[in-house]
């Protein structure tokens, strides 16, 4: 059963499920940890080369025509389809700019 993008997270920006969410269904501003890549071996290899590897923490910067993520001090854009093949674990509520995480 497929859910609309906004059905996968709660009002505080966290994924509504404690398990994994596709990256294309995480709200902008959220921090996540990559847990699984389900793309072809060639695409998965390229993603890992760009820093989208298992256990890497990323921040979703923007969600619209593309999914913009900050990973390894760089911003990278992915198609929503490709981002849907990257499964992530939520790391908590959104952090406000200029404030340190507790």
OpenMM code with the backbone's topology and positions (N, CA, C; nanometers):
from openmm import Vec3, app, unit

residues = "UNK UNK UNK UNK UNK UNK UNK UNK UNK UNK UNK UNK UNK UNK UNK UNK UNK UNK UNK UNK UNK UNK UNK UNK UNK UNK UNK UNK UNK UNK UNK UNK UNK UNK UNK UNK UNK UNK UNK UNK UNK UNK UNK UNK UNK UNK UNK UNK UNK UNK UNK UNK UNK UNK UNK UNK UNK UNK UNK UNK UNK UNK UNK UNK UNK UNK UNK UNK UNK UNK UNK UNK UNK UNK UNK UNK UNK UNK UNK UNK UNK UNK UNK UNK UNK UNK UNK UNK UNK UNK UNK UNK UNK UNK UNK UNK UNK UNK UNK UNK UNK UNK".split()
positions = [
    Vec3(0.0838, -0.1168, 0.0000),
    Vec3(0.0000, 0.0000, 0.0000),
    Vec3(0.0887, 0.1236, 0.0000),
    Vec3(0.0687, 0.2111, -0.0944),
    Vec3(0.1478, 0.3328, -0.1059),
    Vec3(0.0804, 0.4464, -0.0312),
    Vec3(0.1614, 0.5247, 0.0381),
    Vec3(0.1083, 0.6376, 0.1139),
    Vec3(0.1536, 0.7668, 0.0495),
    Vec3(0.0747, 0.8708, 0.0659),
    Vec3(0.1159, 1.0029, 0.0200),
    Vec3(0.2354, 1.0472, 0.1023),
    Vec3(0.3232, 1.1325, 0.0464),
    Vec3(0.4448, 1.1710, 0.1182),
    Vec3(0.4204, 1.2219, 0.2588),
    Vec3(0.3184, 1.3008, 0.2810),
    Vec3(0.2994, 1.3600, 0.4129),
    Vec3(0.2335, 1.2654, 0.5130),
    Vec3(0.2011, 1.1443, 0.4723),
    Vec3(0.1445, 1.0479, 0.5665),
    Vec3(0.2539, 0.9709, 0.6402),
    Vec3(0.3812, 0.9907, 0.6029),
    Vec3(0.4891, 0.9159, 0.6638),
    Vec3(0.5575, 0.9886, 0.7776),
    Vec3(0.5118, 1.1086, 0.8132),
    Vec3(0.5762, 1.1785, 0.9229),
    Vec3(0.4724, 1.2507, 1.0054),
    Vec3(0.5114, 1.2793, 1.1283),
    Vec3(0.4207, 1.3435, 1.2221),
    Vec3(0.4381, 1.4941, 1.2167),
    Vec3(0.3604, 1.5656, 1.2981),
    Vec3(0.3638, 1.7112, 1.2989),
    Vec3(0.4996, 1.7672, 1.3382),
    Vec3(0.5794, 1.6941, 1.4160),
    Vec3(0.7093, 1.7455, 1.4589),
    Vec3(0.8208, 1.7138, 1.3600),
    Vec3(0.7864, 1.6612, 1.2416),
    Vec3(0.8858, 1.6389, 1.1375),
    Vec3(0.9507, 1.5031, 1.1402),
    Vec3(0.9158, 1.4200, 1.2363),
    Vec3(0.9736, 1.2868, 1.2433),
    Vec3(0.8898, 1.1910, 1.1604),
    Vec3(0.9540, 1.0872, 1.1137),
    Vec3(0.8838, 0.9823, 1.0430),
    Vec3(0.7808, 0.9220, 1.1379),
    Vec3(0.6615, 0.8960, 1.0882),
    Vec3(0.5548, 0.8431, 1.1725),
    Vec3(0.5817, 0.6985, 1.2139),
    Vec3(0.6725, 0.6318, 1.1443),
    Vec3(0.7043, 0.4937, 1.1758),
    Vec3(0.8422, 0.4871, 1.2388),
    Vec3(0.8613, 0.4072, 1.3439),
    Vec3(0.9921, 0.4000, 1.4083),
    Vec3(1.0945, 0.3273, 1.3220),
    Vec3(1.0476, 0.2514, 1.2223),
    Vec3(1.1405, 0.1803, 1.1352),
    Vec3(1.1873, 0.2717, 1.0225),
    Vec3(1.2074, 0.2201, 0.9058),
    Vec3(1.2667, 0.2961, 0.7958),
    Vec3(1.1627, 0.3673, 0.7099),
    Vec3(1.2045, 0.4816, 0.6561),
    Vec3(1.1237, 0.5605, 0.5629),
    Vec3(1.2045, 0.5813, 0.4358),
    Vec3(1.1389, 0.5886, 0.3204),
    Vec3(1.2122, 0.6287, 0.2005),
    Vec3(1.2531, 0.7753, 0.2137),
    Vec3(1.3700, 0.8096, 0.1638),
    Vec3(1.4219, 0.9453, 0.1756),
    Vec3(1.3293, 1.0485, 0.1108),
    Vec3(1.2588, 1.0106, 0.0061),
    Vec3(1.1716, 1.1063, -0.0613),
    Vec3(1.0443, 1.1363, 0.0176),
    Vec3(1.0295, 1.0781, 0.1356),
    Vec3(0.9108, 1.1025, 0.2166),
    Vec3(0.9450, 1.1594, 0.3536),
    Vec3(1.0603, 1.2224, 0.3624),
    Vec3(1.1048, 1.2867, 0.4852),
    Vec3(1.0968, 1.4375, 0.4632),
    Vec3(1.0445, 1.5099, 0.5603),
    Vec3(1.0294, 1.6541, 0.5468),
    Vec3(1.1631, 1.7265, 0.5429),
    Vec3(1.1642, 1.8386, 0.4736),
    Vec3(1.2822, 1.9246, 0.4706),
    Vec3(1.3155, 1.9686, 0.6131),
    Vec3(1.4430, 1.9730, 0.6439),
    Vec3(1.4894, 2.0124, 0.7764),
    Vec3(1.5178, 1.8957, 0.8683),
    Vec3(1.4758, 1.7761, 0.8314),
    Vec3(1.4957, 1.6588, 0.9170),
    Vec3(1.6330, 1.5966, 0.8955),
    Vec3(1.6878, 1.5423, 1.0022),
    Vec3(1.8126, 1.4678, 0.9994),
    Vec3(1.7789, 1.3199, 1.0013),
    Vec3(1.8461, 1.2443, 0.9156),
    Vec3(1.8220, 1.1004, 0.9055),
    Vec3(1.9553, 1.0289, 0.8911),
    Vec3(1.9525, 0.8980, 0.9138),
    Vec3(2.0697, 0.8133, 0.8919),
    Vec3(2.0327, 0.7127, 0.7837),
    Vec3(2.1165, 0.7031, 0.6844),
    Vec3(2.0925, 0.6084, 0.5753),
    Vec3(2.1128, 0.4672, 0.6276),
    Vec3(2.0162, 0.3818, 0.5999),
    Vec3(2.0226, 0.2433, 0.6470),
    Vec3(2.0297, 0.1416, 0.5340),
    Vec3(1.9673, 0.1727, 0.4182),
    Vec3(1.9624, 0.0723, 0.3116),
    Vec3(1.9469, 0.1401, 0.1766),
    Vec3(2.0204, 0.0915, 0.0762),
    Vec3(2.0061, 0.1369, -0.0616),
    Vec3(1.9432, 0.0236, -0.1407),
    Vec3(1.8371, 0.0538, -0.2143),
    Vec3(1.7693, -0.0488, -0.2929),
    Vec3(1.7694, -0.0154, -0.4415),
    Vec3(1.8769, 0.0451, -0.4872),
    Vec3(1.8945, 0.0749, -0.6289),
    Vec3(1.9766, -0.0376, -0.6921),
    Vec3(1.9964, -0.0287, -0.8231),
    Vec3(2.0797, -0.1282, -0.8915),
    Vec3(2.2208, -0.1228, -0.8336),
    Vec3(2.2990, -0.2283, -0.8510),
    Vec3(2.4357, -0.2275, -0.7977),
    Vec3(2.5183, -0.1085, -0.8489),
    Vec3(2.5019, -0.0729, -0.9765),
    Vec3(2.5775, 0.0392, -1.0325),
    Vec3(2.5370, 0.1712, -0.9679),
    Vec3(2.4078, 0.1932, -0.9521),
    Vec3(2.3587, 0.3175, -0.8922),
    Vec3(2.3939, 0.3214, -0.7442),
    Vec3(2.3800, 0.2099, -0.6750),
    Vec3(2.4168, 0.2050, -0.5328),
    Vec3(2.5646, 0.2371, -0.5140),
    Vec3(2.6480, 0.1844, -0.6022),
    Vec3(2.7920, 0.2132, -0.5951),
    Vec3(2.8168, 0.3623, -0.6129),
    Vec3(2.7509, 0.4235, -0.7095),
    Vec3(2.7687, 0.5677, -0.7341),
    Vec3(2.7191, 0.6507, -0.6164),
    Vec3(2.6048, 0.6115, -0.5578),
    Vec3(2.5535, 0.6815, -0.4400),
    Vec3(2.6550, 0.6763, -0.3261),
    Vec3(2.7136, 0.5592, -0.3051),
    Vec3(2.8136, 0.5454, -0.1983),
    Vec3(2.9362, 0.6328, -0.2261),
    Vec3(2.9764, 0.6417, -0.3525),
    Vec3(3.0889, 0.7287, -0.3881),
    Vec3(3.0601, 0.8751, -0.3552),
    Vec3(2.9329, 0.9155, -0.3663),
    Vec3(2.8940, 1.0542, -0.3388),
    Vec3(2.8674, 1.0787, -0.1909),
    Vec3(2.8748, 0.9739, -0.1081),
    Vec3(2.8551, 0.9899, 0.0354),
    Vec3(2.7248, 0.9342, 0.0877),
    Vec3(2.6367, 0.8883, -0.0004),
    Vec3(2.5106, 0.8284, 0.0433),
    Vec3(2.5347, 0.6810, 0.0742),
    Vec3(2.6035, 0.6556, 0.1850),
    Vec3(2.6347, 0.5183, 0.2232),
    Vec3(2.5664, 0.4856, 0.3557),
    Vec3(2.5569, 0.3577, 0.3835),
    Vec3(2.4925, 0.3112, 0.5045),
    Vec3(2.5585, 0.3751, 0.6263),
    Vec3(2.4753, 0.4158, 0.7218),
    Vec3(2.5136, 0.4785, 0.8485),
    Vec3(2.5558, 0.6249, 0.8353),
    Vec3(2.5500, 0.6810, 0.7146),
    Vec3(2.5828, 0.8225, 0.6956),
    Vec3(2.4640, 0.9087, 0.7392),
    Vec3(2.4917, 1.0140, 0.8142),
    Vec3(2.3870, 1.1085, 0.8541),
    Vec3(2.3732, 1.2144, 0.7456),
    Vec3(2.2496, 1.2438, 0.7068),
    Vec3(2.2219, 1.3484, 0.6088),
    Vec3(2.1077, 1.4353, 0.6591),
    Vec3(2.1017, 1.5560, 0.6051),
    Vec3(1.9901, 1.6458, 0.6355),
    Vec3(1.9156, 1.6719, 0.5060),
    Vec3(1.7849, 1.6573, 0.5099),
    Vec3(1.7025, 1.6891, 0.3944),
    Vec3(1.6862, 1.8404, 0.3923),
    Vec3(1.7364, 1.9040, 0.2883),
    Vec3(1.7326, 2.0491, 0.2765),
    Vec3(1.6026, 2.0940, 0.2117),
    Vec3(1.5622, 2.0232, 0.1059),
    Vec3(1.4423, 2.0640, 0.0321),
    Vec3(1.3779, 1.9435, -0.0344),
    Vec3(1.2463, 1.9451, -0.0414),
    Vec3(1.1675, 1.8422, -0.1096),
    Vec3(1.0745, 1.9128, -0.2071),
    Vec3(1.0967, 1.8993, -0.3352),
    Vec3(1.0015, 1.9476, -0.4357),
    Vec3(1.0255, 1.8677, -0.5631),
    Vec3(1.0629, 1.9314, -0.6724),
    Vec3(1.0895, 1.8561, -0.7953),
    Vec3(1.2093, 1.7641, -0.7808),
    Vec3(1.2966, 1.7958, -0.6867),
    Vec3(1.4094, 1.7092, -0.6542),
    Vec3(1.4251, 1.7079, -0.5027),
    Vec3(1.5012, 1.6117, -0.4551),
    Vec3(1.5275, 1.5997, -0.3122),
    Vec3(1.6710, 1.6482, -0.2909),
    Vec3(1.6853, 1.7611, -0.2211),
    Vec3(1.8170, 1.8183, -0.1949),
    Vec3(1.8579, 1.7778, -0.0539),
    Vec3(1.9752, 1.7157, -0.0437),
    Vec3(2.0269, 1.6701, 0.0859),
    Vec3(2.1652, 1.7269, 0.1087),
    Vec3(2.1946, 1.7522, 0.2354),
    Vec3(2.3307, 1.7886, 0.2728),
    Vec3(2.3964, 1.6624, 0.3260),
    Vec3(2.5058, 1.6248, 0.2627),
    Vec3(2.5794, 1.5052, 0.3003),
    Vec3(2.7279, 1.5344, 0.2816),
    Vec3(2.8078, 1.5033, 0.3811),
    Vec3(2.9526, 1.5231, 0.3739),
    Vec3(2.9881, 1.6661, 0.3332),
    Vec3(2.9265, 1.7652, 0.3938),
    Vec3(2.9536, 1.9071, 0.3699),
    Vec3(2.9223, 1.9522, 0.2273),
    Vec3(2.8393, 1.8781, 0.1566),
    Vec3(2.7987, 1.9154, 0.0211),
    Vec3(2.6480, 1.8963, 0.0086),
    Vec3(2.5887, 1.9733, -0.0806),
    Vec3(2.4464, 1.9552, -0.1106),
    Vec3(2.4342, 1.8822, -0.2425),
    Vec3(2.3540, 1.7772, -0.2418),
    Vec3(2.3338, 1.6958, -0.3605),
    Vec3(2.1858, 1.6819, -0.3893),
    Vec3(2.1503, 1.6863, -0.5152),
    Vec3(2.0113, 1.6698, -0.5560),
    Vec3(1.9877, 1.5321, -0.6140),
    Vec3(1.8747, 1.4744, -0.5769),
    Vec3(1.8347, 1.3427, -0.6273),
    Vec3(1.6934, 1.3528, -0.6837),
    Vec3(1.6631, 1.2703, -0.7794),
    Vec3(1.5247, 1.2631, -0.8267),
    Vec3(1.4408, 1.2002, -0.7159),
    Vec3(1.3116, 1.2342, -0.7084),
    Vec3(1.2258, 1.1703, -0.6078),
    Vec3(1.2232, 1.0182, -0.6224),
    Vec3(1.2324, 0.9701, -0.7468),
    Vec3(1.2314, 0.8250, -0.7687),
    Vec3(1.3546, 0.7592, -0.7081),
    Vec3(1.4716, 0.8189, -0.7305),
    Vec3(1.5942, 0.7622, -0.6737),
    Vec3(1.5933, 0.7755, -0.5215),
    Vec3(1.5491, 0.8897, -0.4706),
    Vec3(1.5418, 0.9088, -0.3250),
    Vec3(1.4476, 0.8073, -0.2608),
    Vec3(1.3488, 0.7604, -0.3354),
    Vec3(1.2567, 0.6590, -0.2853),
    Vec3(1.3211, 0.5226, -0.2685),
    Vec3(1.4406, 0.5048, -0.3225),
    Vec3(1.5135, 0.3783, -0.3099),
    Vec3(1.6204, 0.3835, -0.2011),
    Vec3(1.6260, 0.4977, -0.1305),
    Vec3(1.7188, 0.5147, -0.0194),
    Vec3(1.6361, 0.5132, 0.1088),
    Vec3(1.6566, 0.4137, 0.1927),
    Vec3(1.5772, 0.4000, 0.3141),
    Vec3(1.6565, 0.4500, 0.4334),
    Vec3(1.5903, 0.5330, 0.5130),
    Vec3(1.6574, 0.6050, 0.6203),
    Vec3(1.5859, 0.5850, 0.7533),
    Vec3(1.6608, 0.6102, 0.8581),
    Vec3(1.6090, 0.6073, 0.9951),
    Vec3(1.6061, 0.7506, 1.0468),
    Vec3(1.4934, 0.7954, 1.1002),
    Vec3(1.4873, 0.9311, 1.1539),
    Vec3(1.5786, 0.9461, 1.2745),
    Vec3(1.6418, 1.0640, 1.2880),
    Vec3(1.7324, 1.0892, 1.3995),
    Vec3(1.6732, 1.1851, 1.5006),
    Vec3(1.5519, 1.2263, 1.4827),
    Vec3(1.4904, 1.3167, 1.5796),
    Vec3(1.4279, 1.4364, 1.5120),
    Vec3(1.3757, 1.5242, 1.5950),
    Vec3(1.3064, 1.6431, 1.5462),
    Vec3(1.4036, 1.7351, 1.4748),
    Vec3(1.3471, 1.8224, 1.3951),
    Vec3(1.4269, 1.9207, 1.3225),
    Vec3(1.5027, 2.0103, 1.4182),
    Vec3(1.6241, 2.0433, 1.3806),
    Vec3(1.7050, 2.1359, 1.4584),
    Vec3(1.6857, 2.2742, 1.3997),
    Vec3(1.6799, 2.3742, 1.4859),
    Vec3(1.6652, 2.5107, 1.4379),
    Vec3(1.8012, 2.5665, 1.4026),
    Vec3(1.8092, 2.6441, 1.2925),
    Vec3(1.9378, 2.7015, 1.2539),
    Vec3(1.9986, 2.7812, 1.3683),
    Vec3(2.1295, 2.7660, 1.3868),
    Vec3(2.2002, 2.8406, 1.4903),
    Vec3(2.1930, 2.7799, 1.6284),
    Vec3(2.1173, 2.6723, 1.6452),
    Vec3(2.1064, 2.6080, 1.7761),
    Vec3(2.1752, 2.4732, 1.7709),
    Vec3(2.2501, 2.4426, 1.8737),
    Vec3(2.3175, 2.3144, 1.8831),
    Vec3(2.2206, 2.2072, 1.9297),
    Vec3(2.2421, 2.0867, 1.8810),
    Vec3(2.1601, 1.9745, 1.9255),
    Vec3(2.1961, 1.9413, 2.0682),
    Vec3(2.0974, 1.9001, 2.1460),
    Vec3(2.1222, 1.8655, 2.2869),
    Vec3(2.1840, 1.7282, 2.2975),
] * unit.nanometer
topology = app.Topology()
chain = topology.addChain("A")
for resn in residues:
    res = topology.addResidue(resn, chain)
    for name in ("N", "CA", "C"):
        topology.addAtom(name, app.Element.getBySymbol(name[0]), res)
